[in-house]
Amino acid sequence: MPRDSKADLGRERLQAEQVRMLYHSGPTGMIAALVANLVLAVIVLHLGASSRIALYVWCAVILLTVTAHLLVARAYRRRPDKKTSWRPWAYAFVACSLVEGVTWGVSAIYLADPSAVVQQLFICLVVCAVCTASLSAFGVYLPAFYALFLTAIIPFGVFCALRGDFAHEGLAALILVYVTGMLAVSRLHNGNMMEMLRLRFENADLAAELRVQKEAAEEASLAKTRFLAAASHDLRQPVHALSLFVGALRGYRLEPEPAGLVDRIENSVSAMDGLFSALLDISRLDAGVVAPEMKIFPISDLLQILERDYTPEAETKGLTLRIRACNLWVRSDPVLLERILRNLLSNAVRYTDRGGVLLGCRRRGGLRIEIWDTGRGIEEAQAPRVFEEFFQIDNPERDRTKGLGLGLAIVRRLADLLGHKLTFASVPGRGSMFGIDVPLAEPGRAALPPMAPGVARTGIILVVDDEMAIQEGMRSLLTAWGHAVLCAGSGEEGLARLAACGARPDLIICDYRLRGEETGATVIRRLRAEHGDDIPGVLITGDTAPNRLEEAAASGLLLLHKPVANSRLRAAVTHFLLAKA
């Protein structure tokens, strides 16, 4: 839009708002003037008016003009198009103000006895008071104020100047001073009001622009999530198949050199699994499918686990890892809190080259768990970005062995989910501190110990996946574990395979997103309707899109994410088959 057109629109909006405020505050001033009229009439009547008829006519005219003014204000409020057609309403208000001003202007001339200077002075005083009070109501729009003020005060000033005696000439001089002062004050008042309106509109425009930018940022974030979801799904498929084939290879006796190659392949698959898992965690948290399970537990148990797991890694780097535990109990989700502390502790060890890492507890209202390191620290300019996705300070070459830069983003989301406050401080070259505040709780019963493992059991497993490579990988892996395996690419094909061999599956493992509109949840429901509702089912998905994760989680089935670690898949299979035994 051209600059001139934009400026014209700005002026139009400003003037429309002036008229709106005029009609908003104007009725109060009109009613106050009407009350002043009645009081003045009583006083003049008591002092001895020059003509009672003139006084009554004057009161009637004031009443009519104020009533007409109020009716115009009422009509204005009922019009829906007043922002665009403000000019006629401005003219109407000015016209009403002009009539009222003329009516007040003739009061000191025709109501008082011409020889009674005291009466004239008293009436002039009331008129000046009405004019002064009208500034607050009409001052936002100067034409309306001038129409009332000048016509109300100037006639008496002219009358005084033409009388020729010293008293009236002095009064005329005072009126001139008053008019000059009021005009200056009115311009100042109006300027302040206009500046206030401009600032208000600028703030409104900035807020609107901020909303647009916020919506654009949210849309960009959603687009990023959708892209990651689509790319992640497509990449997880071959990685998942590769993991299955590597697991199947483990069942064969291999020479040392091929076995070493399998080890390296498995390490690469594990690295890819770690990267995909980080992306999945972000998507699951954004989708809102992670529900915390708050429990009361001793924090010392969790800290001992962390000390056991991270001490070897710290010693390998020549670092000292110290854990200052305490015997306090807290209320949180132990799994999610452990994930937060693991991410923070892993970062501290990774980015500390010499010195050590300290994990300790402080009692500050609740319990603050702090992780201090003597690492590289973070510059103040970069500190606000430490919890952003993909932000890494010392990885400009994007070395994947250093992660994706999602650890602290996951920490922030998990802390928000749990309602725990995160704190952070850092000094470049000296180290950093990350802390999380956890609410204290009275000592209670800790979480139940895990169930004792049962005896392994084999069974008939139906695998439904539209990727042939995954079918073959699942067949090879599950067969190596001793299970009878049937593979299908859809629910219809699965029913046909089961009907052909007359078997009833002990377990259904199904990909969540199949061809067309078919999903794993609908396939499992269909197979259960045919062969029994007690058949356990497992969904496997490579999706990270929030809506997909919500749909899968709503099915109530165990949900595993590609690429599935062989140990986790085996644990799930064993669990369900033992439950049916």
Secondary structure, 3 states (H helix, E strand, C coil): CCHHHHHHHHHHHHHHHHHHHHHHHHHHHHHHHHHHHHHHHHHHHHHCCCCHHHHHHHHHHHHHHHHHHHHHHHHHHHCCCCCCCHHHHHHHHHHHHHHHHHHHHCHHHHCCCCCCHHHHHHHHHHHHHHHHHHHHHHCCCHHHHHHHHHHHHHHHHHHHHHHCCHHHHHHHHHHHHHHHHHHHHHHHHHHHHHHHHHHHHHHHHHHHHHHHHHHHHHHHHHHHHHHHHHHHHHHHHHHHHHHHHHHHHCCCCCCHHHHHHHHHHHHHHHHHHHHHHHHHHHHHHHHCCCCCCCEEEEHHHHHHHHHHHHHHHHHHCCCEEEEECCCCEEEECHHHHHHHHHHHHHHHHHCCCCCEEEEEEEECCCEEEEEEECCCCCCCCCHHHCCCCCCCCCCCCCCHHHCCCCHHHHHHHHHHHHCCCEEEEEECCCEEEEEEEECEECCCCCCCCCCCCCCCCCCEEEEECCCHHHHHHHHHHHHHCCCEEEEECCHHHHHHHHHHHCCCCCEEEEECECCCCCEHHHHHHHHHHHHCCCCCEEEEECCCCHHHHHHHHHCCCEEEECCCCHHHHHHHHHHHHHHHC
